[in-house]
């Protein structure tokens, strides 16, 4: 794999940005007449993808599309750091994509923006990871086909741990202590992303809490989470955390270039990291926070949706079925040839030899034992509200309780919109 593009990797930032969802919130007002003609076999389809950082991904997606014979599929490969800001406005226009990748979001369903794909998924439903099916299901209908699962965890350099006489941290206190010991005049102890927000959900989960409970009520506001925020503040102000890295957390270059001994990143970067550092790489989950703490891993990923307000819904569903249901060879290629992702199809994951041993197998183990999947009711606006908690309590030093109280008001307002 060739060197990664920072611009391309920056695209991963969009998937949790808040701005785009302001547009998403207006999608319910979007009419179904987009001014485009046609529909059915032989029509033209447009698909939107963010620009993946792994070399060869754009060529792969276009190669798959070219192989489809029942429609002319055009790919919009969105570069820059504003995929959402291009996708959601585009969905309101006559040039809206017929097919697009994103993450399960309840307002896309309630606004009628995404099509029910139950009829194409149900025949193979049992071959998907049940958690992926659950995260895309509303009232028994499945919206979106999971393409890849992307666990996120800490990478570390065992040689640096040995030199500093540091063990793999089991608790947040131990992580802070390790970061302090690992820091030298040339290497920072850890990199959690330039704004620390990549670990906000792991902090919640590792404190034994959750974003929302089963009744779709706030579940993140606990004493343990507040305590964890206070600990992150100590780490942030220690001078031992890498801040303002040239490339953010989704890009492993800070780690591979020796700027940090520990980095939060995704499994997609594992081949590049192993190529750069050989066997001097280990991984571990976000450590326990508080007395009821648990290890946690973010099980992110990307899914394919059909624009229910487009003119070519049936043709788009046929294309999605062909590529993401029928073409297992392409699905495996997409998950394993350009970076490491876990295939959501059980039959493909079980035969994935690249994930059977060594560090990739450890990544699968962390994914299976400690992973938390998308909650379709946890919206971009709610995520942005917790971003503010990190900004105000960790980066600015405000009261964690006050920041969580402010977050509660915003999240409750969103919950009322969604659930009444």
MOFENDA-V429264 format. One record per pair of residues at least 12 apart in sequence whose ideal C-beta (glycine too) atoms are under 8 Angstrom apart, sorted by sequence separation. I is the first residue (numbers start at 1). J is the second residue. D is the distance in whole Angstrom. If there is no record, write none. Layout:
i=I j=J d=D
i=I j=J d=D
//
This chain:
i=49 j=61 d=6
i=121 j=133 d=8
i=156 j=168 d=7
i=166 j=178 d=5
i=178 j=190 d=8
i=209 j=221 d=8
i=242 j=254 d=6
i=285 j=297 d=5
i=331 j=343 d=6
i=62 j=75 d=5
i=87 j=100 d=6
i=209 j=222 d=5
i=252 j=265 d=5
i=335 j=348 d=7
i=342 j=355 d=7
i=47 j=61 d=8
i=61 j=75 d=6
i=132 j=146 d=4
i=164 j=178 d=8
i=208 j=222 d=7
i=245 j=259 d=7
i=249 j=263 d=7
i=251 j=265 d=8
i=306 j=320 d=6
i=331 j=345 d=6
i=340 j=354 d=7
i=389 j=403 d=4
i=392 j=406 d=7
i=62 j=77 d=8
i=87 j=102 d=7
i=166 j=181 d=5
i=175 j=190 d=7
i=207 j=222 d=6
i=209 j=224 d=7
i=245 j=260 d=8
i=249 j=264 d=5
i=250 j=265 d=7
i=340 j=355 d=7
i=349 j=364 d=8
i=388 j=403 d=7
i=389 j=404 d=6
i=61 j=77 d=7
i=165 j=181 d=7
i=166 j=182 d=6
i=204 j=220 d=5
i=208 j=224 d=6
i=209 j=225 d=5
i=249 j=265 d=6
i=250 j=266 d=6
i=256 j=272 d=7
i=304 j=320 d=6
i=332 j=348 d=5
i=336 j=352 d=6
i=58 j=75 d=8
i=125 j=142 d=7
i=129 j=146 d=7
i=132 j=149 d=7
i=161 j=178 d=8
i=164 j=181 d=5
i=207 j=224 d=4
i=242 j=259 d=6
i=252 j=269 d=4
i=256 j=273 d=6
i=328 j=345 d=7
i=331 j=348 d=6
i=335 j=352 d=7
i=389 j=406 d=8
i=47 j=65 d=7
i=128 j=146 d=7
i=164 j=182 d=5
i=207 j=225 d=5
i=242 j=260 d=5
i=251 j=269 d=8
i=255 j=273 d=7
i=336 j=354 d=5
i=388 j=406 d=7
i=389 j=407 d=5
i=58 j=77 d=5
i=250 j=269 d=8
i=304 j=323 d=8
i=328 j=347 d=7
i=332 j=351 d=8
i=336 j=355 d=7
i=388 j=407 d=6
i=122 j=142 d=7
i=129 j=149 d=7
i=207 j=227 d=8
i=252 j=272 d=6
i=256 j=276 d=4
i=304 j=324 d=5
i=328 j=348 d=6
i=332 j=352 d=7
i=340 j=360 d=6
i=76 j=97 d=7
i=121 j=142 d=5
i=161 j=182 d=7
i=204 j=225 d=6
i=207 j=228 d=5
i=252 j=273 d=5
i=256 j=277 d=6
i=342 j=363 d=8
i=386 j=407 d=6
i=91 j=113 d=6
i=118 j=140 d=8
i=160 j=182 d=6
i=203 j=225 d=7
i=206 j=228 d=7
i=342 j=364 d=6
i=385 j=407 d=5
i=388 j=410 d=8
i=118 j=141 d=5
i=340 j=363 d=7
i=118 j=142 d=5
i=121 j=145 d=6
i=252 j=276 d=8
i=116 j=141 d=5
i=117 j=142 d=6
i=120 j=145 d=8
i=203 j=228 d=5
i=342 j=367 d=6
i=385 j=410 d=4
i=45 j=71 d=5
i=47 j=73 d=6
i=49 j=75 d=6
i=51 j=77 d=5
i=116 j=142 d=7
i=117 j=143 d=6
i=203 j=229 d=7
i=385 j=411 d=5
i=44 j=71 d=7
i=45 j=72 d=7
i=46 j=73 d=8
i=47 j=74 d=7
i=49 j=76 d=7
i=51 j=78 d=6
i=116 j=143 d=6
i=117 j=144 d=7
i=160 j=187 d=7
i=42 j=70 d=7
i=43 j=71 d=5
i=44 j=72 d=5
i=45 j=73 d=5
i=46 j=74 d=5
i=47 j=75 d=5
i=48 j=76 d=5
i=49 j=77 d=6
i=50 j=78 d=5
i=51 j=79 d=5
i=115 j=143 d=7
i=117 j=145 d=6
i=382 j=410 d=8
i=41 j=70 d=5
i=42 j=71 d=6
i=43 j=72 d=7
i=44 j=73 d=8
i=45 j=74 d=7
i=46 j=75 d=8
i=47 j=76 d=7
i=49 j=78 d=7
i=51 j=80 d=8
i=109 j=138 d=5
i=114 j=143 d=5
i=203 j=232 d=7
i=381 j=410 d=7
i=382 j=411 d=5
i=385 j=414 d=8
i=41 j=71 d=7
i=42 j=72 d=8
i=44 j=74 d=7
i=46 j=76 d=6
i=48 j=78 d=6
i=114 j=144 d=7
i=104 j=135 d=5
i=172 j=203 d=8
i=104 j=136 d=5
i=106 j=138 d=7
i=382 j=414 d=5
i=50 j=83 d=4
i=199 j=232 d=8
i=381 j=414 d=5
i=109 j=143 d=5
i=172 j=206 d=7
i=266 j=300 d=7
i=15 j=50 d=8
i=48 j=83 d=8
i=108 j=143 d=7
i=379 j=414 d=6
i=14 j=50 d=6
i=154 j=190 d=8
i=196 j=232 d=7
i=12 j=50 d=8
i=48 j=86 d=8
i=11 j=50 d=4
i=48 j=87 d=6
i=104 j=143 d=7
i=379 j=418 d=7
i=11 j=51 d=5
i=104 j=144 d=6
i=196 j=236 d=7
i=301 j=341 d=7
i=11 j=52 d=7
i=12 j=53 d=7
i=377 j=418 d=7
i=11 j=53 d=7
i=48 j=90 d=7
i=102 j=144 d=8
i=377 j=419 d=8
i=8 j=51 d=5
i=301 j=344 d=7
i=7 j=51 d=8
i=8 j=52 d=7
i=9 j=53 d=4
i=8 j=53 d=4
i=190 j=235 d=8
i=5 j=51 d=8
i=101 j=147 d=7
i=152 j=198 d=7
i=5 j=53 d=6
i=4 j=53 d=5
i=46 j=95 d=8
i=48 j=97 d=4
i=192 j=241 d=7
i=194 j=243 d=6
i=4 j=54 d=7
i=47 j=97 d=6
i=152 j=202 d=8
i=190 j=240 d=7
i=191 j=241 d=7
i=194 j=244 d=6
i=4 j=55 d=7
i=46 j=97 d=5
i=47 j=98 d=7
i=48 j=99 d=7
i=49 j=100 d=8
i=50 j=101 d=7
i=189 j=240 d=4
i=190 j=241 d=6
i=191 j=242 d=4
i=194 j=245 d=6
i=198 j=249 d=5
i=3 j=55 d=8
i=46 j=98 d=6
i=47 j=99 d=4
i=48 j=100 d=4
i=49 j=101 d=6
i=188 j=240 d=6
i=189 j=241 d=7
i=190 j=242 d=7
i=1 j=54 d=7
i=2 j=55 d=4
i=45 j=98 d=4
i=46 j=99 d=7
i=47 j=100 d=7
i=48 j=101 d=7
i=188 j=241 d=6
i=189 j=242 d=8
i=1 j=55 d=5
i=45 j=99 d=6
i=47 j=101 d=8
i=188 j=242 d=4
i=191 j=245 d=6
i=194 j=248 d=5
i=1 j=56 d=8
i=176 j=231 d=6
i=193 j=248 d=6
i=194 j=249 d=7
i=172 j=228 d=6
i=179 j=235 d=6
i=183 j=239 d=8
i=193 j=249 d=4
i=183 j=240 d=4
i=192 j=249 d=7
i=36 j=94 d=6
i=173 j=231 d=7
i=176 j=234 d=6
i=180 j=238 d=6
i=182 j=240 d=8
i=191 j=249 d=7
i=231 j=289 d=7
i=34 j=93 d=7
i=35 j=94 d=4
i=36 j=95 d=8
i=172 j=231 d=5
i=176 j=235 d=5
i=179 j=238 d=7
i=34 j=94 d=4
i=172 j=232 d=8
i=175 j=235 d=8
i=180 j=240 d=5
i=23 j=84 d=8
i=27 j=88 d=7
i=30 j=91 d=7
i=34 j=95 d=8
i=179 j=240 d=5
i=228 j=289 d=4
i=20 j=82 d=8
i=23 j=85 d=8
i=30 j=92 d=5
i=34 j=96 d=6
i=176 j=238 d=7
i=179 j=241 d=7
i=227 j=289 d=7
i=228 j=290 d=7
i=19 j=82 d=8
i=20 j=83 d=8
i=21 j=84 d=7
i=191 j=254 d=5
i=227 j=290 d=6
i=20 j=84 d=3
i=24 j=88 d=5
i=27 j=91 d=6
i=191 j=255 d=7
i=225 j=289 d=8
i=17 j=82 d=8
i=19 j=84 d=7
i=20 j=85 d=5
i=23 j=88 d=4
i=27 j=92 d=7
i=199 j=264 d=6
i=224 j=289 d=6
i=19 j=85 d=6
i=23 j=89 d=6
i=26 j=92 d=7
i=198 j=264 d=5
i=224 j=290 d=4
i=11 j=78 d=7
i=14 j=81 d=6
i=17 j=84 d=6
i=20 j=87 d=7
i=21 j=88 d=7
i=223 j=290 d=8
i=224 j=291 d=8
i=272 j=339 d=8
i=11 j=79 d=7
i=13 j=81 d=5
i=14 j=82 d=6
i=15 j=83 d=8
i=17 j=85 d=8
i=20 j=88 d=5
i=23 j=91 d=8
i=191 j=259 d=7
i=224 j=292 d=6
i=271 j=339 d=6
i=299 j=367 d=6
i=11 j=80 d=7
i=14 j=83 d=4
i=15 j=84 d=8
i=23 j=92 d=7
i=191 j=260 d=4
i=224 j=293 d=7
i=270 j=339 d=7
i=271 j=340 d=6
i=297 j=366 d=5
i=10 j=80 d=7
i=11 j=81 d=6
i=14 j=84 d=5
i=190 j=260 d=6
i=269 j=339 d=7
i=270 j=340 d=5
i=297 j=367 d=6
i=8 j=79 d=7
i=10 j=81 d=4
i=14 j=85 d=8
i=187 j=258 d=6
i=188 j=259 d=6
i=189 j=260 d=7
i=190 j=261 d=7
i=191 j=262 d=7
i=193 j=264 d=6
i=268 j=339 d=4
i=7 j=79 d=6
i=11 j=83 d=6
i=186 j=258 d=7
i=187 j=259 d=7
i=188 j=260 d=5
i=189 j=261 d=6
i=190 j=262 d=4
i=191 j=263 d=4
i=192 j=264 d=5
i=267 j=339 d=8
i=268 j=340 d=6
i=299 j=371 d=4
i=7 j=80 d=7
i=187 j=260 d=6
i=188 j=261 d=7
i=189 j=262 d=6
i=190 j=263 d=7
i=191 j=264 d=7
i=267 j=340 d=5
i=268 j=341 d=6
i=297 j=370 d=4
i=298 j=371 d=7
i=299 j=372 d=6
i=301 j=374 d=8
i=7 j=81 d=8
i=187 j=261 d=6
i=190 j=264 d=8
i=267 j=341 d=7
i=295 j=369 d=8
i=296 j=370 d=5
i=297 j=371 d=5
i=298 j=372 d=6
i=299 j=373 d=5
i=300 j=374 d=8
i=267 j=342 d=7
i=295 j=370 d=5
i=296 j=371 d=8
i=297 j=372 d=7
i=299 j=374 d=8
i=283 j=359 d=7
i=294 j=370 d=7
i=296 j=372 d=6
i=282 j=359 d=8
i=183 j=261 d=8
i=281 j=359 d=6
i=28 j=107 d=8
i=182 j=261 d=4
i=206 j=285 d=8
i=283 j=362 d=6
i=27 j=107 d=7
i=182 j=262 d=7
i=206 j=286 d=5
i=283 j=363 d=6
i=24 j=105 d=7
i=27 j=108 d=7
i=30 j=111 d=8
i=205 j=286 d=7
i=206 j=287 d=6
i=208 j=289 d=8
i=285 j=366 d=5
i=25 j=107 d=6
i=28 j=110 d=7
i=179 j=261 d=8
i=206 j=288 d=6
i=207 j=289 d=4
i=208 j=290 d=7
i=284 j=366 d=8
i=24 j=107 d=6
i=28 j=111 d=4
i=30 j=113 d=7
i=179 j=262 d=7
i=202 j=285 d=8
i=203 j=286 d=7
i=206 j=289 d=4
i=207 j=290 d=5
i=283 j=366 d=7
i=21 j=105 d=8
i=24 j=108 d=7
i=27 j=111 d=4
i=28 j=112 d=7
i=178 j=262 d=7
i=202 j=286 d=4
i=208 j=292 d=4
i=27 j=112 d=8
i=28 j=113 d=8
i=207 j=292 d=8
i=208 j=293 d=6
i=274 j=359 d=7
i=285 j=370 d=5
i=21 j=107 d=8
i=27 j=113 d=5
i=203 j=289 d=6
i=207 j=293 d=6
i=208 j=294 d=6
i=15 j=102 d=8
i=24 j=111 d=8
i=199 j=286 d=6
i=206 j=293 d=5
i=15 j=103 d=6
i=206 j=294 d=6
i=24 j=113 d=8
i=205 j=294 d=7
i=206 j=295 d=7
i=270 j=359 d=6
i=206 j=296 d=5
i=270 j=360 d=6
i=205 j=296 d=4
i=267 j=360 d=8
i=270 j=363 d=6
i=202 j=296 d=5
i=201 j=296 d=8
i=202 j=297 d=7
i=202 j=298 d=6
i=267 j=363 d=5
i=155 j=252 d=7
i=164 j=261 d=8
i=201 j=298 d=6
i=157 j=255 d=8
i=155 j=255 d=6
i=161 j=261 d=7
i=198 j=298 d=8
i=267 j=367 d=8
i=160 j=261 d=4
i=157 j=261 d=5
i=156 j=261 d=6
i=157 j=262 d=8
i=156 j=262 d=5
i=155 j=262 d=7
i=154 j=262 d=6
i=155 j=263 d=5
i=154 j=263 d=7
i=155 j=264 d=8
i=154 j=264 d=6
i=155 j=265 d=6
i=153 j=264 d=7
i=152 j=264 d=7
i=153 j=265 d=8
i=175 j=287 d=5
i=152 j=265 d=7
i=174 j=287 d=6
i=152 j=266 d=5
i=153 j=267 d=8
i=155 j=269 d=8
i=168 j=282 d=7
i=151 j=266 d=7
i=152 j=267 d=7
i=169 j=284 d=7
i=172 j=287 d=5
i=150 j=266 d=5
i=151 j=267 d=5
i=168 j=284 d=5
i=171 j=287 d=5
i=172 j=288 d=7
i=150 j=267 d=6
i=170 j=287 d=6
i=171 j=288 d=5
i=172 j=289 d=5
i=150 j=268 d=6
i=155 j=273 d=6
i=169 j=287 d=5
i=170 j=288 d=6
i=171 j=289 d=7
i=157 j=277 d=7
i=159 j=280 d=5
i=161 j=282 d=8
i=172 j=293 d=8
i=158 j=280 d=6
i=171 j=293 d=7
i=157 j=280 d=6
i=158 j=281 d=7
i=157 j=281 d=7
i=158 j=282 d=5
i=156 j=281 d=8
i=157 j=282 d=8
i=155 j=281 d=6
i=156 j=282 d=5
i=155 j=282 d=7
i=156 j=283 d=7
i=155 j=283 d=6
i=156 j=284 d=7
i=154 j=283 d=6
i=153 j=283 d=5
i=154 j=284 d=5
i=153 j=284 d=7
i=154 j=285 d=7
i=153 j=285 d=5
i=154 j=286 d=7
i=153 j=286 d=7
i=153 j=297 d=5
i=152 j=297 d=7
i=153 j=298 d=8
i=151 j=297 d=5
i=152 j=298 d=4
i=151 j=298 d=7
i=152 j=299 d=8
i=151 j=299 d=5
i=152 j=300 d=6
i=150 j=299 d=7
i=151 j=300 d=7
i=149 j=299 d=6
i=150 j=300 d=4
i=149 j=300 d=8
i=150 j=301 d=5
i=149 j=301 d=4
i=150 j=302 d=7
i=148 j=301 d=5
i=147 j=301 d=7
i=148 j=302 d=6
i=146 j=301 d=6
i=147 j=302 d=5
i=146 j=302 d=8
i=147 j=303 d=6
i=146 j=303 d=5
i=147 j=304 d=6
i=145 j=303 d=6
i=232 j=390 d=8
i=236 j=394 d=5
i=144 j=303 d=4
i=145 j=304 d=5
i=236 j=395 d=6
i=144 j=304 d=6
i=229 j=389 d=7
i=233 j=393 d=6
i=237 j=397 d=8
i=144 j=305 d=5
i=216 j=377 d=5
i=229 j=390 d=8
i=233 j=394 d=5
i=143 j=305 d=7
i=232 j=394 d=5
i=212 j=375 d=6
i=230 j=393 d=8
i=211 j=375 d=6
i=229 j=393 d=5
i=233 j=397 d=6
i=212 j=377 d=6
i=229 j=394 d=6
i=212 j=378 d=6
i=220 j=386 d=7
i=136 j=303 d=6
i=205 j=372 d=5
i=211 j=378 d=5
i=233 j=400 d=8
i=131 j=299 d=7
i=132 j=301 d=8
i=230 j=400 d=6
i=201 j=372 d=7
i=211 j=382 d=7
i=229 j=400 d=4
i=227 j=400 d=8
i=226 j=400 d=4
i=229 j=403 d=7
i=145 j=320 d=6
i=211 j=386 d=8
i=225 j=400 d=8
i=226 j=401 d=6
i=229 j=404 d=8
i=147 j=324 d=6
i=226 j=404 d=6
i=145 j=324 d=4
i=225 j=404 d=7
i=145 j=325 d=7
i=16 j=197 d=7
i=204 j=386 d=8
i=221 j=404 d=5
i=147 j=331 d=7
i=220 j=404 d=8
i=221 j=405 d=8
i=201 j=386 d=8
i=148 j=334 d=7
i=200 j=386 d=5
i=221 j=407 d=8
i=147 j=334 d=6
i=148 j=335 d=5
i=200 j=387 d=7
i=220 j=407 d=8
i=221 j=408 d=6
i=147 j=335 d=8
i=117 j=306 d=7
i=197 j=386 d=8
i=200 j=389 d=7
i=115 j=305 d=7
i=197 j=387 d=5
i=200 j=390 d=5
i=218 j=408 d=6
i=114 j=305 d=5
i=115 j=306 d=4
i=150 j=341 d=6
i=151 j=342 d=7
i=114 j=306 d=7
i=115 j=307 d=7
i=116 j=308 d=8
i=149 j=341 d=6
i=150 j=342 d=8
i=195 j=387 d=8
i=114 j=307 d=7
i=115 j=308 d=4
i=148 j=341 d=4
i=149 j=342 d=4
i=197 j=390 d=5
i=218 j=411 d=6
i=113 j=307 d=7
i=114 j=308 d=6
i=148 j=342 d=7
i=149 j=343 d=8
i=196 j=390 d=5
i=218 j=412 d=7
i=113 j=308 d=6
i=148 j=343 d=7
i=149 j=344 d=5
i=195 j=390 d=7
i=112 j=308 d=6
i=113 j=309 d=6
i=148 j=344 d=7
i=195 j=391 d=7
i=53 j=250 d=7
i=103 j=300 d=8
i=108 j=305 d=7
i=112 j=309 d=7
i=120 j=317 d=6
i=147 j=344 d=7
i=218 j=415 d=8
i=53 j=251 d=7
i=103 j=301 d=8
i=115 j=313 d=6
i=119 j=317 d=8
i=146 j=344 d=4
i=196 j=394 d=5
i=217 j=415 d=7
i=103 j=302 d=7
i=104 j=303 d=6
i=196 j=395 d=7
i=216 j=415 d=6
i=102 j=302 d=7
i=103 j=303 d=6
i=117 j=317 d=7
i=120 j=320 d=7
i=195 j=395 d=7
i=101 j=302 d=5
i=102 j=303 d=7
i=115 j=316 d=8
i=120 j=321 d=4
i=124 j=325 d=6
i=101 j=303 d=7
i=115 j=317 d=6
i=216 j=418 d=8
i=101 j=304 d=6
i=102 j=305 d=6
i=117 j=320 d=7
i=212 j=415 d=8
i=216 j=419 d=5
i=100 j=304 d=8
i=101 j=305 d=7
i=121 j=325 d=7
i=99 j=304 d=6
i=100 j=305 d=6
i=120 j=325 d=6
i=99 j=305 d=7
i=99 j=306 d=6
i=100 j=307 d=7
i=98 j=306 d=7
i=99 j=307 d=7
i=98 j=307 d=5
i=97 j=307 d=6
i=153 j=363 d=7
i=96 j=307 d=6
i=98 j=310 d=5
i=132 j=344 d=5
i=151 j=363 d=6
i=96 j=309 d=7
i=97 j=310 d=8
i=151 j=364 d=8
i=153 j=366 d=5
i=54 j=268 d=6
i=96 j=310 d=6
i=98 j=312 d=5
i=53 j=268 d=8
i=98 j=313 d=8
i=129 j=344 d=5
i=151 j=366 d=6
i=91 j=307 d=7
i=128 j=344 d=5
i=151 j=367 d=4
i=98 j=315 d=7
i=99 j=316 d=5
i=128 j=345 d=6
i=129 j=346 d=7
i=91 j=309 d=7
i=98 j=316 d=4
i=127 j=345 d=5
i=128 j=346 d=7
i=149 j=367 d=7
i=127 j=346 d=5
i=99 j=319 d=6
i=127 j=347 d=5
i=129 j=349 d=8
i=151 j=371 d=6
i=98 j=319 d=8
i=99 j=320 d=6
i=124 j=345 d=8
i=13 j=248 d=6
i=10 j=247 d=8
i=13 j=250 d=7
i=9 j=247 d=6
i=10 j=248 d=7
i=12 j=250 d=4
i=135 j=373 d=5
i=138 j=376 d=7
i=9 j=248 d=7
i=134 j=373 d=7
i=135 j=374 d=4
i=137 j=376 d=8
i=6 j=246 d=7
i=10 j=250 d=8
i=131 j=371 d=8
i=135 j=375 d=7
i=136 j=376 d=7
i=6 j=247 d=5
i=9 j=250 d=5
i=10 j=251 d=8
i=71 j=312 d=8
i=132 j=373 d=7
i=135 j=376 d=6
i=9 j=251 d=4
i=131 j=373 d=4
i=71 j=315 d=5
i=6 j=251 d=6
i=70 j=315 d=7
i=73 j=319 d=6
i=4 j=251 d=6
i=6 j=253 d=7
i=71 j=318 d=8
i=4 j=252 d=8
i=70 j=318 d=6
i=71 j=319 d=6
i=4 j=253 d=7
i=70 j=319 d=7
i=68 j=319 d=6
i=70 j=322 d=7
i=12 j=266 d=8
i=68 j=322 d=6
i=68 j=323 d=7
i=65 j=323 d=8
i=64 j=323 d=6
i=64 j=327 d=7
i=67 j=330 d=8
i=4 j=269 d=8
i=64 j=330 d=5
i=45 j=312 d=6
i=109 j=376 d=8
i=4 j=272 d=6
i=44 j=312 d=8
i=43 j=312 d=5
i=1 j=271 d=6
i=45 j=315 d=6
i=60 j=330 d=8
i=64 j=334 d=8
i=104 j=374 d=5
i=106 j=376 d=5
i=1 j=272 d=6
i=45 j=316 d=6
i=103 j=374 d=6
i=105 j=376 d=7
i=106 j=377 d=5
i=39 j=311 d=5
i=40 j=312 d=8
i=43 j=315 d=5
i=47 j=319 d=8
i=104 j=376 d=4
i=107 j=379 d=6
i=38 j=311 d=6
i=39 j=312 d=5
i=60 j=333 d=6
i=61 j=334 d=8
i=106 j=379 d=7
i=1 j=275 d=7
i=36 j=310 d=7
i=37 j=311 d=7
i=38 j=312 d=7
i=39 j=313 d=8
i=40 j=314 d=6
i=41 j=315 d=7
i=45 j=319 d=6
i=60 j=334 d=6
i=105 j=379 d=6
i=34 j=309 d=7
i=36 j=311 d=5
i=39 j=314 d=7
i=40 j=315 d=6
i=105 j=380 d=7
i=34 j=310 d=6
i=36 j=312 d=8
i=39 j=315 d=6
i=32 j=309 d=5
i=34 j=311 d=6
i=41 j=318 d=8
i=57 j=334 d=8
i=60 j=337 d=7
i=31 j=309 d=7
i=60 j=338 d=7
i=30 j=309 d=6
i=56 j=337 d=7
i=57 j=338 d=5
i=56 j=338 d=5
i=57 j=339 d=8
i=55 j=338 d=7
i=54 j=338 d=4
i=15 j=300 d=7
i=54 j=339 d=4
i=52 j=338 d=7
i=53 j=339 d=8
i=15 j=302 d=8
i=52 j=339 d=8
i=84 j=380 d=8
i=110 j=418 d=7
i=107 j=418 d=7
i=106 j=418 d=6
i=1 j=338 d=7
i=1 j=339 d=8
i=24 j=380 d=7
i=25 j=381 d=8
i=21 j=379 d=7
i=21 j=380 d=3
i=20 j=380 d=7
i=21 j=381 d=6
i=18 j=380 d=5
i=17 j=380 d=7
i=18 j=381 d=6
i=21 j=384 d=8
i=16 j=380 d=7
i=18 j=383 d=7
i=18 j=384 d=3
i=16 j=383 d=5
i=17 j=384 d=8
i=18 j=387 d=7
i=16 j=387 d=8
//
